[in-house]
Amino acid sequence: MTDKPQHDGNQAQNAAILLKVAQTMAKLGVAPFPRNYELFYEALSGSNPQLTREFAALGAHPMQNQIEQIGVKYHLSGFAAIEADTIRADTARSISAVSHALKDSIAKKEVFAAMLRGFIARLETDPVAGMSDFADDAARLRDAVAVFEREEKAFAAAMNETVTQLGGIDSDIETMRKAATRDPVTGLPNRIAFSAKLTALYDDGKAVGPAALALVTVEGLRDMGERHGAAAVEKALKKLAPEFRKSVKKNDFVARIGTDEFAFVFHDVSADNAEAIAQRICASVEGVQVALPNRAFTTQTLSLSTGIAMAFTASGGVDLFTQAELALRAVRSGGKPGTLVFSAAIGGRTKKTYSPHAA
């Protein structure tokens, strides 16, 4: 087979990177935390040149906190908990600063109010006070007003700065949320987001509305990765993602839930509608041409196998997912791509020992 040398070369390259990660971490004395492996792999694979440069700048003795700063900066999933702790600490500091500034401002306002009350009381109780005494009191009050105005402006500036800081924290939270619930390659929701969506389809075991779940396997994608490497798979996925987005309605949902697996949720559909949508998506994907590395005039097409289950036939999210998996398994067992809606017959002929195929 002509592709065998390139296939073996890609596998050897990936194996070399993994070996280099382990050796480099051991050489630098870096703790074998899973998040550290993730960062070192990103840095040594060269997929993010800027991250690689910052990693190299750490030198021969990187500290764990330096490693974590880079992981948080680039929103690597393994560092999400650390990023969340940082955001919480920043928020607490900002709110504490506002609280102290507000207490100080209130105390100074109370002092100023007491001066005003004293001045008014003297005017009311001693209307014939000497002009010099009145002038002295008025001067003190004028000076107090000037100080009060300066402090109010300073307080307003501090409040504006805090609002800006909280806005930045809000932005960081949104970035972290997206990083935690988005697939980094396609930009689509990931399995975490899909699980939340699946749960939201039911209320006390009853479907909240007519909906269908379609589980999709992109046939040929794994083989492409084995033959041409991870870069070819990433290129294919980035071509498929917009096809998937434009093939569904605004209130529908699509997520990448595995290496070559995607999940669609169609709302307000019948089984026939869901099957027709799935077939349309399949036809769209078959028209996508994926250029292969080092082959200027060679492209590859992909196809989809789809298993569909209807929300009203399942008792909950887990049951719905299992039904769609069974339908997908039945399609793939036939040896060629296709689309199939789950039925009692499919469930009946499935062995009790069935477990969903690995992503």
C-alpha atoms as one frame of an Amber mdcrd trajectory, in Angstrom:
protein
   0.000   0.000   0.000   1.507   3.325  -1.047   0.296   5.178   2.056   1.968
   2.777   4.494   5.271   4.694   4.880   3.425   7.966   5.591   1.066   6.168
   7.988   3.985   4.673   9.891   5.744   8.043   9.840   2.767   9.820  11.444
   2.468   7.191  14.150   6.192   7.384  14.817   5.979  11.193  15.012   3.128
  11.113  17.547   4.912   8.445  19.589   8.087  10.531  19.513   6.236  13.596
  20.840   4.686  11.600  23.695   8.066  10.115  24.584   9.651  13.560  24.451
   6.949  14.935  26.776   7.661  12.273  29.398  11.438  12.660  29.077  11.332
  16.469  29.197   9.116  16.551  32.277  11.382  14.070  34.042  14.502  16.023
  33.065  13.065  19.320  34.300  11.746  17.791  37.500   8.157  18.777  36.715
   5.429  17.068  38.740   3.599  14.378  36.711   0.189  16.060  36.989  -2.202
  15.370  34.081  -2.502  19.105  33.430   1.299  19.362  33.104   1.315  16.583
  30.500  -1.334  18.510  28.571   0.715  21.723  28.593   3.985  20.011  27.680
   2.298  18.169  24.812   0.863  21.441  23.465   4.266  23.107  23.746   6.349
  20.302  22.238   3.916  19.480  19.419   4.197  23.054  18.146   0.448  23.376
  17.523   0.457  26.791  19.250   3.715  28.641  18.400   3.152  31.454  20.923
   2.549  28.971  23.738   5.693  27.087  22.657   7.767  30.288  22.845   6.474
  31.158  26.312   7.109  27.613  27.455  10.704  27.742  26.160  11.252  31.036
  28.009  10.690  29.265  31.345  14.203  27.869  31.108  15.701  24.780  32.689
  13.960  25.044  36.059  10.284  25.976  35.539   8.245  26.496  38.676   4.797
  24.947  38.943   3.170  28.355  39.317   4.848  29.494  36.050   3.519  26.431
  34.269   0.054  27.103  35.649   0.154  30.735  34.527   0.701  29.594  30.928
  -1.974  26.891  31.170  -4.499  29.403  32.508  -3.524  32.038  29.928  -4.224
  29.660  27.046  -7.351  28.175  28.683  -6.156  24.569  28.590  -8.882  22.333
  29.979  -6.661  20.752  32.624  -6.080  24.171  34.191  -9.763  25.159  34.378
  -9.979  24.586  38.148  -6.942  26.811  38.752  -8.397  29.472  36.472 -11.675
  29.327  38.392  -9.814  29.788  41.699  -7.959  32.796  40.257 -11.211  34.365
  39.086 -12.824  33.806  42.489  -9.850  35.416  44.255  -9.866  38.416  41.895
 -13.603  38.857  42.372 -13.275  38.675  46.158 -10.522  41.304  46.127 -12.544
  43.656  43.917 -15.672  43.336  46.046 -13.658  43.759  49.262 -12.087  46.948
  47.891 -15.520  48.344  47.029 -16.843  47.402  50.462 -14.006  49.167  52.287
 -14.258  52.244  50.055 -18.023  52.395  50.591 -17.697  52.106  54.387 -15.060
  54.854  54.421 -17.218  57.076  52.219 -20.275  56.561  54.434 -18.253  57.393
  57.573 -16.966  60.625  56.027 -20.454  61.573  54.869 -21.721  61.083  58.416
 -18.964  63.398  59.750 -19.868  66.008  57.139 -23.566  65.687  57.952 -22.790
  66.199  61.643 -20.925  69.428  60.795 -23.917  70.681  58.824 -26.321  69.837
  61.639 -24.092  71.626  64.136 -23.886  74.737  61.946 -27.671  74.814  61.430
 -28.303  74.254  65.152 -26.066  77.203  66.046 -27.875  79.463  63.588 -31.203
  78.453  65.073 -30.225  78.732  68.748 -27.909  81.733  68.574 -29.257  84.075
  65.885 -27.252  87.011  67.251 -23.850  85.266  67.100 -20.968  87.526  66.200
 -20.083  87.903  62.558 -16.553  86.684  63.233 -17.863  83.457  64.792 -20.242
  82.942  61.887 -17.430  83.576  59.384 -15.192  81.027  61.132 -17.898  78.356
  61.063 -18.697  79.102  57.415 -15.011  78.848  56.479 -14.684  75.480  58.205
 -17.814  74.287  56.444 -16.516  75.549  53.092 -13.235  73.687  53.613 -15.141
  70.554  54.567 -17.220  70.814  51.390 -14.029  71.061  49.295 -12.559  67.965
  50.989 -15.853  66.124  50.625 -16.010  66.886  46.884 -12.436  65.633  46.345
 -13.113  62.452  48.241 -16.381  61.867  46.386 -14.552  62.204  43.072 -11.868
  59.795  44.267 -14.568  57.356  45.405 -16.350  57.625  42.041 -13.052  56.959
  40.232 -12.409  53.936  42.453 -15.913  52.646  41.749 -15.423  53.046  38.001
 -12.116  51.180  38.207 -13.783  48.380  40.150 -16.596  48.157  37.612 -13.964
  47.842  34.882 -12.205  45.096  36.839 -15.458  43.221  37.391 -16.181  43.541
  33.676 -12.829  41.941  32.943 -13.574  39.157  35.418 -16.941  38.586  33.754
 -15.151  38.316  30.422 -12.682  35.825  31.923 -15.552  33.739  33.284 -17.221
  33.675  29.872 -13.935  32.694  28.209 -13.416  29.927  30.744 -16.996  28.724
  30.315 -16.558  28.528  26.572 -13.234  26.754  26.934 -14.855  24.209  29.261
 -17.862  23.563  27.028 -16.416  24.016  23.512 -14.455  21.623  21.363 -11.170
  23.426  20.602 -10.892  22.076  17.039 -14.394  22.708  15.662 -15.628  25.403
  18.035 -18.804  23.355  18.534 -20.146  22.440  21.978 -18.344  19.455  23.509
 -19.523  16.407  25.428 -19.957  18.386  28.660 -22.324  20.809  26.930 -24.078
  17.895  25.230 -24.705  16.163  28.570 -26.341  19.328  29.916 -28.479  19.596
  26.780 -29.559  15.973  27.064 -30.596  16.456  30.683 -32.615  19.563  29.771
 -34.764  17.540  27.349 -36.582  15.882  30.267 -38.482  16.971  33.343 -39.204
  14.223  35.879 -38.737  11.552  33.231 -40.998  13.179  30.663 -39.873  14.826
  27.454 -40.421  18.592  27.613 -41.300  18.683  23.914 -41.020  16.810  20.639
 -37.333  16.295  19.944 -34.946  13.840  18.336 -31.370  12.862  19.124 -29.142
  11.902  16.211 -25.770  10.332  16.961 -23.369  10.485  14.043 -20.114   8.719
  13.230 -17.971  10.300  10.512 -16.918   7.258   8.524 -13.364   7.389   7.232
 -12.136  10.001   9.698 -10.183   7.629  11.914  -8.635   5.953   8.896  -7.635
   9.383   7.587  -5.870  10.090  10.873  -4.020   6.770  10.817  -2.887   7.292
   7.217  -2.232  11.031   7.102  -1.873  12.214  10.678  -3.741  14.414  13.144
  -3.354  17.546  11.007  -5.448  15.991   8.232  -8.181  15.066  10.715  -8.193
  18.590  12.140  -8.515  20.042   8.642 -11.448  17.711   7.914 -13.188  18.586
  11.179 -12.854  22.310  10.508 -14.543  21.753   7.142 -17.333  19.651   8.616
 -18.211  22.006  11.492 -19.707  24.816   9.338 -21.629  22.231   7.309 -23.175
  20.947  10.508 -23.989  24.436  11.795 -25.786  25.560   8.666 -27.721  22.296
   8.374 -29.743  22.800  11.573 -32.282  25.352  12.774 -31.326  28.131  15.180
 -32.834  26.391  18.218 -31.338  22.993  17.329 -28.051  21.735  18.749 -24.897
  20.053  17.485 -21.855  18.955  19.502 -18.665  17.024  18.953 -18.696  14.224
  21.527 -15.809  12.039  20.382 -12.931  11.730  17.950 -15.264  11.034  15.023
 -18.645  11.344  16.742 -21.175  14.165  16.773 -24.582  14.568  18.370 -27.519
  16.544  16.991 -30.693  17.510  18.830 -33.591  18.477  16.566 -36.563  20.209
  18.189 -40.210  20.108  17.096 -39.742  17.191  14.709 -41.312  13.820  13.971
 -39.252  10.705  13.282 -39.694  11.245   9.543 -38.570  14.884   9.867 -35.503
  13.872  11.878 -34.551  11.196   9.356 -34.928  13.639   6.456 -32.729  16.220
   8.230 -30.083  13.578   8.943 -30.059  12.475   5.313 -29.693  16.069   4.188
 -26.710  16.547   6.504 -25.185  13.333   5.171 -25.541  14.530   1.574 -23.924
  17.829   2.543 -20.949  16.069   4.115 -20.447  13.810   1.112 -19.924  16.921
  -0.989 -17.013  18.114   1.165 -13.577  17.572  -0.364 -10.710  17.249   2.111
  -7.235  17.916   0.701  -4.627  15.401   1.813  -1.167  16.482   3.000   1.623
  16.428   0.409  -0.879  15.558  -2.329  -1.719  18.628  -4.343  -4.327  16.968
  -6.548  -5.734  14.324  -4.185  -8.777  14.819  -1.993 -10.874  12.527   0.150
 -14.586  12.495   0.889 -16.267  11.340   4.091 -19.678   9.911   4.901 -21.961
   9.623   7.918 -23.643   6.813   9.791 -26.533   8.070  11.897 -28.655   6.565
  14.653 -31.793   8.473  15.671 -34.004   8.210  18.756 -37.118  10.170  19.641
 -37.369  11.866  23.024 -40.913  10.680  23.725 -39.890   6.992  23.415 -37.238
   7.275  26.146 -37.524   7.643  29.910 -34.715  10.159  30.203 -31.482  11.437
  28.739 -29.474   8.269  29.379 -32.178   6.085  27.846 -32.446   8.383  24.816
 -28.692   8.251  24.279 -28.695   4.457  24.550 -31.482   4.149  21.979 -29.663
   6.384  19.525 -26.443   4.398  20.127 -28.262   1.155  19.404 -29.662   2.541
  16.158 -26.185   3.770  15.177 -24.688   0.391  16.002 -27.278  -1.315  13.831
 -26.417   0.976  10.898 -22.683   0.401  11.212 -23.079  -3.361  11.509 -24.457
  -3.331   7.967 -21.058  -2.346   6.626 -22.035   0.854   4.838 -23.126   4.358
   5.880 -26.808   5.060   6.406 -29.488   6.433   8.709 -31.752   4.484  11.037
 -34.413   5.447  13.575 -34.550   3.415  16.775 -37.462   1.009  17.075 -38.598
  -1.682  19.486 -37.315  -4.278  17.022 -33.798  -2.843  17.227 -33.928  -2.840
  21.011 -35.307  -6.361  21.082 -32.530  -7.910  19.042 -29.756  -6.136  20.952
 -27.970  -8.191  23.546 -28.312  -7.129  27.163 -24.532  -7.005  27.406 -24.275
  -4.189  24.889 -22.104  -1.222  25.849 -21.732   1.954  23.759 -18.734   1.873
  21.414 -15.774   3.907  22.504 -15.398   7.451  21.247
